[in-house]
Amino acid sequence: MPKGYILAAHRSPANPQKRSEYIDLAVPAIKSAGGKFIAQTTNVIAKENGRSERTVLVEFKSLEKAIEAYNSPAYQRALHALGDGADRDFRIFEGV
């Protein structure tokens, strides 16, 4: 079964206070849903229409598990805390 992934590519720097609140809630929510952080960095070489901002990649056992993690009440609380504190290109997708 192909793995599932979440990719969050920031379009601009996040609000530091809101990001901190989000991280405190999001990391445990993602890990408890089986997510494994593969990469989280600001060392980004942007090409084409990309931006050199924070990028995070999380791996799950399946696409369904990634979707469940995003929709979980725990992660939704994290999103609520973040509010308008970040402009991200957020994708949930299936691996090969």
Protein Blocks (a to p, Z undefined) as FASTA:
>chain_A
ZZdddddddfbdcdfklmmmmmmmmmmmmmmnopacfbdcfbdcdehjbccddddddddf
bfklmmmmmmpmklmmmmmmnmmmbccdddddddZZ
